[in-house]
């Protein structure tokens, strides 16, 4: 299956090899072995190429958030399990940059994840003017809770579009394609909870 190499879904820019890619590599190798899966079996079940999986396990590839979601589903673990430091003693605290845009001021940091009905992820985002993050639809029942700290966030949700101003918040289902954009001229900062 072809990988989605849209930069809006890539963990980090290719100029660096951040700790989170090292964490993902170690966690995927460990969890795959614990599940008794070969690389070929995991790749097929997660609908990624074996070559992509080999590179993920070596920490040598920028990987999409959607690919990590599929790997986590096949390994029957929460998303944060793949990106957390393997020696993490506080499973709720992650504090890792998991998405970076083309501008150094654009990044998404997964702060924490805590079980709810199934799970809640707490993210801290910043986006420079002109930056866009696009995502495929999440599974049915997932929702986003967003609080904008500064700037204005433009959200496209399927065919709908709305703006969240600084100091305001919005909760919406994310089971359709969605997109976050900073269409202003100042740095945008917001907190995002993903609930499922």
N, C-alpha and C positions, 0 to 999 in steps of 0.2 A: 504494500500500500504506500502511495506517495506521502511523504512527510509534508506538513504545513510549515514552510520556512518564512512565513510572514513575520517581519521583524517585531510586530506588536506582540507576538506570542513568545518571543525568544527570551530566555532567562537573562542573558548578559551579552554585551557586545563581544565580538570575537577577539578584541585586543587584549582581553584579560582572561585568566582562568581562576574564577572566584572560588572561595571555599565551598559555596553551595553545590557546585558541580562535583567537587571531591566528595561531599556528603552524599549526593545522589548516587554517584558511582559505587561507593562502599555499601550504601543501603540496598540498592537494587541487587548487587552481587549477593549480599548476605541473605536477603529475603527470598531471592530466587532459589538459592541453595537450600534454605530452610523449607521451601515449598516443594523441593524435589523436582524442579523444572530445569530442563536444558535451556540454553539461550534460544534455540530454534523454537521450542515449545512456547516460551514466554513471548517471543516476538510475534509468533502467529496468533496467539490468543489476544494480545494487545493491539494487533493490527499495525505493527511497525516492522520495518525491514530488519533482518538479522544484523545487517551491517550497522544500522542505527543503534540497535541494542548493544552491540559490541563496543561501539564508540561511547555510548552512555556509561557503560560499565568501566571504561577506561578514563572517564571524565574528560574526554577530548572533543565533546560536541555541545553546541548550544541546543537545548532541547525545548520544545514547546510545552506550555502548561497543559495543553490538551493531551499530549503524549504522556506526561507524568500522571494525569488523571487516569488514563487507560491502563498504565502499568500498575498503579495503585489498586485499581478495581480488580485486575487479574490476580494480584498478589494478596488481595483481601485485606488491605491496610488503608488507613487514612492518608490523604495526600501529604499531610505534614510529616508523616513517618519517612517519606522519601527525601525530604529536604532538610530535616533536622540533623544536627551533629550526632553521629552514632553514639557518642558518650553522653548525650544530653540527659541530665538527671531530672530536670523539670520538664516533663513531656508537654506541658501546656505552653512553655516559652520556647519560641523558635528564633525570632529576631535575626532573620536572614534576608538579604536582598534576593528576590526571586524573579524579578523582571527589571530590565533596564532599557530605556529608550535610546535613541541616537544622541540625545543631549545629556551631558553629565548630570543635569539637575532632574532628570526623569527616571524615577525608580519606584518599584513596589517592594515594600519590606513586609514579609509575613511575620507579624509580631507574636502571635500566639494562636493556638488552636485548642479548643475544649469541647468535649462531647456534649451534645444537646440531645435532641431526639435521636440524631445520629452524630452530628458534628457541627461546630461553628468555627470559622476561621476569621481572625482579626488582622486586617492589613492596614498599613500606613502608606499612602501614595503621595508622590509629588510628580508633577508634569510641567515641563517648560511650555511656553506658548507654542502652539502648532503641533504638539505631540498628540498621538492618537493610540489607544489600545483597543483592539478588536478581539472578540471572543466568539467561538461557536456557542450554540445553545447548550445550557447545562441540562442535566436530567430533570424530569418533571418533579416538582416539589421543592426545588432549590430557590433561594431568594437572596437578594443583595440588600444590605442596609448600609446606606452611605451618609456620612456627615461631612460637609465641606468646611474646612477650617479657614482657607483663604482662597481668593479667586472665584471663578465660576466654572462648574463642571457641566458640560453638555453630554447628555446620555441619549443614545439612540437605542431603542428597544424594539426590535422587529421593525414595524413601519412607523412607530411613534418616536417622537423626540421631545425632550424636556431639559430644562436647565435647573441646576441646584446652585443657589448663591451661597456665599460664605455665611456661616451661622445657621444654615438650613439643612434639612435632611430629607431622605426619601427611602422608602422600602418598596421593592418591586420584585416580581418573579423574574428569574434569569433563565427560564426554560425556552428561550428563543435567542437568536443571535443578538448580541449587545455590543455597544461601542462607547468608550469614554473618550472625550476630546477636550483639550484646553484651547478654546477659540478666542481667549482673551489675550492681553499683552503682558500679563504678570504671571509669576509662578503660581500654579494651582496645587493646593494641599488638601487631601481628604482622607478620612478613615473609612474603611470598607469592611463590613462583616459579611461573610458568605455563610449562609445557614442552610443546612440540609439534614 
